């Protein structure tokens, strides 16, 4: 994933790679937080191609996706997380408010 291209201020667009851009991501999608970070940001961080500086070993999650026969795995996962995030925020926002005495 090409998370470096996204600016901090504009979270409505994710440049997945040189040919795929996910756009019109609503701000509320980032309100769904898991362990202190939005689920979307967690996925973007975890599924980036990285090379370890010391060893030179490259961790490319795309290789695993192709190995299991689903090269769209990471893209589909990201799209699902965006969808679930928006739906979860909508559900939580529509829950009745609890009143404590």
N, C-alpha and C positions, 0 to 999 in steps of 0.2 A: 504494500500500500504506500502511496506517495503522500504521507501525512505532512511532510515538510512544506509542501506548497500551500497549505492552508494557513491563512493569517489568523492571529489570535482573535481579532475582532469579528471576522466573518466565519461563523460556524455553520452557515447555511449551505456551504458547498464543501465537498470532499473530493479531491482529485485522487481517484483510486489508482489510476495509472495513466500512461500517456494517451490512452484512447477512451477511458471511461471516467466520467465526472458525475458524481451524485449531487444534485442541486435541489434547492427549495426545501432544505431540511428545516422544519420549524424550530424556533428557539425552545419551545416546550419539550422537544425531544431530549434536550440536554438536562432537563429537570429530573429525569429518572436517574437516580444516583445509586451506585453500588460501591460499597467500601470507600466512600468519600469522593468518588469521581463518577462522571456520567458514564453510563454503560457504553455509549458510542465512543467516548474518548478512550475507554479501557480497551475496546476492540481495536481501534486505530493504533494504539500504542503496542499492543501485544502481537499484532499481525503485520508489522513492518519488517522488511528485509533489513537485517543488521549484520555487520561484520565486526567480530571481536578484534580490538586493536592489538592485543598481545599475540593471539594465536593466528589471526588472519582467517579464522573459520567463519564462514558466512552461514547465518541461520535464515533460510528462505522458506517461510510457511507455504509458499506456492508449490514447492517441491512435494510436500506431503499431500496437498490437495490433488495434484496430478497423479501421485502414486496410488491413491485410492480411487482414481477414476472420476473425480469430480473437480475439474479445474475452476469451476465457479463457486466452490465451497466458501471461500472467504468473502466474496462479493455477496453471495446469498445470505451468509451469516450477518454481515453488516446491514443489509437491507432489512432483514428480520428484526435485528436489534433496534433499528430506527423505528420500525412499525410498532414493535412491542412497547418501546419507550413512550411514543405518542399515545398509544391506547391506554397504557398504565396511568400516565399523568391525567388523561381524561377521566378515567374511572375514579381515581383518587380525588380529583377535584369535584366530582359529583357525589361523593359520599356525604351522608348527613354529618353535620358537625356534632361532636360530642360535647356535652355540657357537664362539667364537674361541679358539684356543690361544695 
